[in-house]
Amino acid sequence: MSDALVFDRVSKRYGATSALQQVTLQVRRGGMFRLIRPDGAGRNTANRLARGQLRADHGQVGVVGGDPGRGHRLRIAVRGG
């Protein structure tokens, strides 16, 4: 069974602020997970990376074996938005 979501050493910065630093996680298809962290801990950034709304500065993000950033841009182009 392949993975639904993979973060492999993912980092994302906003200027001097590090939102995510070397995050690694793996969620199997059919699995469930929840990120529980205090405010400002990078949950929204991780969510946006998984949805393809942001690109990681370093590392790899995979959703069902594909690049979520590439699929997100394609969906926007097809919808015309």
NORQUIGI-V625730 format. One record per pair of residues at least 12 apart in sequence whose C-alpha atoms are under 6 Angstrom apart, sorted by the first residue. I is the first residue (numbers start at 1). J is the second residue. Records with the same first field share a line. If there is no record, write none. Layout:
I: J  J
//
This chain:
3: 27  28  29  64
4: 27  28  29  63  64
5: 26  27  62  63
6: 25  26  61  62
7: 24  25  60  61
8: 24  59  60
9: 22  23  24  59
10: 22  23  58  59
11: 56  57  58
12: 56  57
19: 42
20: 42
51: 68
52: 68  69  72
//
